[in-house]
Structure formats: structure tokens, C-alpha cells
Amino acid sequence: MQFRIPFTFSSPEVLKNKVKHFSKLFARGRHEKLKEYLRNLDVNLSPAEYLGICFRTFLFNFFIILIIATSILGLLKIKNFYVYGLGISLLFSFFVFFNQRNYPRVYNLKKTRDIEKNLMPALQDMLVQLESGVPIFEILVNISNAGYGFISYEFKKAVREINSGISHIDALEHLVKRNSSPYFKRVLWQLSNGLRSGSDMGIVIKDSINNLAKEQAIQIQSYGSKLNPLVMFYMLATVILPSLGLTFLTIIASMLGLSGKLIQLLFVAIFVFVVLIQIMFLGLIKMRRPSLL
């Protein structure tokens, strides 16, 4: 669960000490979004330091790939090998740089979706333990050791803070500041307010579960309405168009007397097109899946 920057071999804390000079290049920018993502991921890096790490990795990859690519292309006696080597190194280095630059946003989105997916089971587990007479702190410890993904990881932070002397309320409020999921924030606020006011925590958790169940039902209805046009697009692109295409291709090939290799190539192209559309469709289904399911 610990955040690590892709295409690097050291932890962010170690890399932080190696990019002091590079960080100065990005010190003037505000980078509010990146700052928010790093705070939500609980990473001890400023935006300038993170961008400095990305830029250092860019330079390192550029020179290493440039040396390797030009050496191999030179040994193969390819004309203008240094130009091709430069292009390959730039392409790969920019690919790594943009992946690292956008990784906090992607990781934060992954964390948010994982939290919202496991939020309902975790609350139901908390309610069962609470009704069994387990104290709140023990419930937090049990949830932190259970398999609820990032929720368990976040509660481990709260348990460490409570063991260091911070109150339950402050520890939960600290989790609110470090997370971007609106549903998780709402649940944490309800828990902290219930503890502060001395309310029956069983009622508080039940209300949270009921609210999440209503949100879940709304998301399912919205998901169903979004699936209808996607299914129509899928049927059109993978069933109707290929069938008509094969029919017209057979007729045109017989009329024009196309070669067998060309016809085979067209059939393969249609097959590849259908496979790519199906992969894209599966990706769209996964992207639009409700976060609470």
C-alpha cells in the first residue's frame, strides 16, 4: 500500500535527498492539484520535490537510452543511427516522465475507488463488533488488520496516532484531511461527531450504512442508464458492421477479382478491429462501474 514512484528503485524519501538542485527549477510553480494529491497519499514530498524526481529520472533515462540505442544502431550500421537513437531516447524518456507526473492522480483515483468499494463491508463489520460489545478502539484495530484494502491501511494510521496519545476524534479528523473520497469523509465526520457528542455509535453507523445503501441504489440506476448506449455501440461495432463488412467484402472480391492474400489481410484487419473494440468496451464498462459496488 505504500506509495512508490514508478520507474524508480528507491523510496520517495531517499529520492528526495538526491534532487535538491532539480527541485529549485519547479519551486516557483504552485501546482495546487499535485500538492493535494501528494497530501492525500500521505507522501512527505512537496510538488517541487516530486517534479524534481521526475525530471531527474527523465535525464537519467534519456542519457542511458541514448547511449544504448546509438550503440546498438551503430553496430548494426544503420544510416543516421544517432538521429534514430536520439528519437528513441526522447520518446521513452517523455513516456516515463508523463507517467510519473500523472501517477499521483492515478494512484489517488485508485485509492479512492478501493476505499469506496470496501466502505460498506467495513461499516457492517464495525456494526457487528459494536453490537457485540467491542470497544471503539479495538474495532479500529480489528478493521486495520482486516482485508479492507486502503481502508485498513488508513485505519492503521489512526491507530498509530491514537497509541501516540492523540484522541480518537482528532485521529479520525486527520483521516478526513488525508482522503479525497466524499463518502469516506462523510462517514468519518459522522463517527467523529458521534464520539464528540457522546451519541450511540450503533445508531451513527447504521445511519451511515443506510445513507451508503441509498447512494449505492442511485449509482446502480445511473450505471444502468449509461450501459444502454454502450451496449448499442457494442452491437453496432462488433456485430452489425463486421457482418455487413464481410458480406460486402465477399461480393466486391468476387467482382473485382482481388488476390487471396489481400482478402486474407482484410479479414485479419476486421478481426483485429473487432478484438480492439471489445477490449475498449470492457475498459469502458470497468471505468463507469459505480465506486460503491
C-alpha atoms as one frame of an Amber mdcrd trajectory, in Angstrom:
protein
   0.000   0.000   0.000   2.975   2.334   0.371   3.258   4.872  -2.434   6.229
   4.351  -4.733   7.068   6.348  -7.819   7.033   4.161 -10.969  10.283   3.510
 -12.865  12.321   4.177  -9.712  14.095   1.753  -7.396  14.246   3.803  -4.190
  11.632   5.138  -1.806  10.431   8.752  -2.196  12.288   9.738   0.974  15.606
   8.528  -0.464  14.985  10.167  -3.838  14.045  13.408  -2.101  17.616  13.868
  -0.896  19.028  13.445  -4.419  17.022  16.116  -6.214  17.637  19.278  -4.193
  19.103  21.085  -7.204  16.399  19.879  -9.603  13.628  20.873  -7.184  14.677
  24.513  -7.420  13.624  24.522 -11.084   9.990  23.937 -10.054   9.935  25.910
  -6.812   8.121  28.926  -8.292   5.114  26.983  -9.554   2.097  26.488  -7.295
   0.985  23.042  -8.527  -2.099  23.035  -6.292  -3.573  19.827  -7.709  -0.326
  17.910  -7.345   0.020  19.245  -3.794  -3.462  17.965  -2.976  -2.742  14.529
  -4.449   0.509  14.168  -2.500  -1.217  15.232   0.712  -3.992  12.686   0.183
  -1.380   9.988  -0.374   0.431  10.994   2.831   3.737  11.419   0.993   6.373
  13.619   2.579   7.172  15.411  -0.673   6.443  18.902  -1.918   5.278  19.353
  -5.531   8.667  20.852  -6.425  10.489  17.849  -4.956   8.237  15.388  -6.756
   8.687  17.165 -10.091  12.422  17.271  -9.399  12.414  13.478  -9.045  10.505
  13.159 -12.340  12.959  15.476 -14.119  15.988  13.670 -12.706  14.557  10.349
 -13.897  13.923  11.911 -17.310  17.558  12.978 -17.676  18.887   9.654 -16.403
  16.697   7.642 -18.800  17.478   9.977 -21.696  21.255   9.564 -21.481  21.170
   5.837 -20.699  18.768   5.016 -23.558  20.676   7.373 -25.877  23.949   5.528
 -25.252  22.386   2.066 -25.567  20.269   2.864 -28.636  23.013   4.643 -30.583
  25.495   1.884 -29.757  23.179  -0.880 -30.979  22.099   1.033 -34.097  25.729
   1.935 -34.821  26.807  -1.708 -34.576  24.009  -2.608 -36.979  25.414   0.030
 -39.353  22.120   1.858 -39.735  22.353   5.172 -41.553  21.875   8.263 -39.314
  21.863   5.979 -36.281  22.440   8.904 -33.903  19.207  10.584 -35.085  17.197
   7.415 -34.509  18.911   6.911 -31.151  18.026  10.457 -30.115  14.394   9.930
 -31.158  14.117   6.630 -29.277  15.638   8.078 -26.098  13.390  11.163 -26.213
  10.276   9.083 -26.832  10.977   6.668 -23.976  12.086   9.412 -21.566   8.984
  11.543 -22.193   6.802   8.456 -21.774   8.345   7.761 -18.351   8.169  11.443
 -17.356   4.465  11.817 -18.154   3.680   8.533 -16.411   5.464   9.698 -13.270
   3.933  13.183 -13.499   0.392  11.815 -13.641   0.928   8.888 -11.270  -0.195
  10.713  -8.066  -3.547  11.487  -9.697  -3.939   7.904 -10.960  -2.872   6.430
  -7.619  -5.213   8.767  -5.738  -8.106   7.719  -8.001  -7.261   4.055  -7.441
  -7.128   4.623  -3.682 -10.484   6.439  -3.693 -12.225   3.697  -5.673 -10.765
   0.981  -3.440 -11.918   2.806  -0.289 -15.446   3.303  -1.609 -15.674  -0.321
  -2.749 -14.777  -1.629   0.730 -16.578   1.049   2.754 -19.922  -0.745   3.101
 -18.431  -4.121   4.225 -16.125  -2.336   6.681 -19.025  -0.419   8.257 -21.110
  -3.591   8.525 -18.159  -5.287  10.234 -17.852  -2.342  12.631 -21.574  -2.515
  13.455 -21.407  -6.250  14.225 -18.422  -5.748  16.509 -20.022  -2.758  18.232
 -23.238  -4.670  18.933 -21.093  -7.482  20.334 -19.674  -5.109  22.934 -16.253
  -4.472  21.409 -14.811  -1.012  22.325 -14.301   1.582  19.583 -10.510   1.438
  19.756 -10.495  -2.355  19.427 -12.852  -2.041  16.468 -10.410   0.340  14.767
  -7.565  -2.103  15.451  -9.560  -5.039  14.059 -10.544  -3.115  10.923  -6.931
  -2.050  10.397  -5.854  -5.705  10.463  -8.696  -6.901   8.223  -8.553  -7.177
   4.458 -10.328  -3.970   3.517  -7.626  -2.573   1.266  -6.872   1.100   1.719
  -9.473   1.414   4.494  -7.414  -0.938   6.658  -4.282   0.978   5.692  -5.871
   4.313   6.679  -7.157   2.964   9.986  -3.659   1.707  10.781  -2.530   5.333
  10.641  -5.349   6.316  13.001  -4.431   3.510  15.418  -0.776   4.628  15.440
  -1.829   8.208  16.186  -4.145   7.082  18.997  -1.351   4.970  20.509   0.891
   8.049  20.418  -1.570   9.986  22.578  -3.946  11.621  20.077  -7.669  11.315
  20.800  -9.974   9.159  18.693 -11.760  12.259  17.382  -8.575  14.012  16.251
  -7.250  10.834  14.630 -10.454  10.436  12.581 -10.388  14.109  11.595  -6.801
  13.713  10.406  -8.003  10.894   8.139 -10.598  13.259   6.686  -7.892  15.711
   5.662  -5.791  12.992   4.009  -8.505  11.430   1.857 -10.433  12.575  -1.195
 -13.355  10.128  -1.154 -16.508  12.113  -0.287 -18.266   9.022   1.074 -15.352
   8.079   3.332 -15.089  11.673   4.539 -18.790  11.741   5.345 -18.554   8.516
   7.351 -15.504   9.770   9.267 -17.260  13.054  10.069 -20.276  11.163  11.362
 -18.076   8.929  13.512 -16.072  11.843  14.940 -19.220  13.912  15.608 -20.857
  10.917  17.289 -17.831  10.416  19.536 -17.659  14.123  20.338 -21.334  14.365
  21.294 -21.441  11.001  23.082 -24.126   9.575  20.767 -24.968   5.906  20.408
 -22.344   4.790  17.893 -24.527   1.905  16.779 -27.160   4.358  15.546 -24.465
   6.504  13.886 -23.008   3.541  11.982 -26.482   2.307  10.978 -27.299   5.749
   9.580 -24.043   5.722   7.638 -24.834   2.278   6.195 -28.357   3.365   5.221
 -27.041   6.513   3.516 -24.469   4.478   1.598 -27.148   1.974   0.565 -29.240
   4.828  -0.882 -26.204   6.212  -2.721 -25.488   2.714  -3.996 -29.008   2.382
  -5.392 -28.701   5.756  -7.144 -25.349   4.756  -8.654 -26.803   1.455  -9.908
 -29.678   3.266 -11.638 -27.255   5.728 -13.217 -24.975   2.870 -14.252 -27.880
   1.090 -15.954 -28.821   4.203 -17.919 -25.218   4.621 -19.081 -24.952   0.989
 -20.184 -27.775   1.220 -22.748 -25.924   3.433 -25.284 -22.713   1.484 -24.673
 -24.453  -1.796 -25.480 -25.919  -0.276 -28.649 -22.460   0.907 -29.693 -21.023
  -2.542 -28.927 -23.670  -4.321 -31.017 -23.159  -1.898 -33.896 -19.347  -2.069
 -33.881 -18.795  -5.788 -33.171 -21.840  -7.495 -34.703 -23.556  -5.431 -37.373
 -20.605  -3.651 -39.022 -18.323  -6.754 -39.228 -21.176  -8.875 -40.624 -22.011
  -6.305 -43.291 -18.325  -5.751 -43.955 -17.672  -9.445 -44.558 -20.680  -9.665
 -46.873 -19.670  -6.641 -48.953 -16.037  -7.780 -48.954 -17.015 -11.182 -50.355
 -19.144  -9.593 -53.090 -16.537  -6.972 -54.037 -13.726  -9.527 -54.032 -15.620
 -11.769 -56.448 -16.477  -8.840 -58.733 -13.012  -7.259 -58.815 -11.036 -10.485
 -58.668  -8.915  -9.471 -55.657  -5.956 -11.639 -54.759  -6.270 -14.207 -51.993
  -3.549 -12.589 -49.853  -5.303  -9.210 -49.958  -8.603 -10.798 -48.927  -6.897
 -12.631 -46.064  -5.294  -9.364 -44.952  -8.680  -7.633 -44.927 -10.211 -10.474
 -42.925  -7.391 -10.205 -40.381  -7.886  -6.413 -40.208 -11.605  -6.886 -39.469
 -10.775  -9.471 -36.799  -8.242  -7.147 -35.136 -10.759  -4.289 -35.274 -13.410
  -6.387 -33.507 -10.930  -7.503 -30.811  -9.826  -3.907 -30.159 -13.436  -2.732
 -29.908 -14.209  -5.487 -27.398 -11.170  -4.562 -25.278 -12.209  -0.908 -25.386
 -15.769  -1.855 -24.431 -14.562  -3.837 -21.416 -12.437  -0.852 -20.377 -15.427
   1.491 -20.623 -17.569  -0.883 -18.560 -14.877  -1.023 -15.876 -14.393   2.761
 -15.869 -18.106   3.502 -15.499 -18.683   0.890 -12.795 -20.107   2.524  -9.620
 -17.434   3.152  -6.995 -19.600   1.803  -4.143 -20.025  -1.640  -5.765
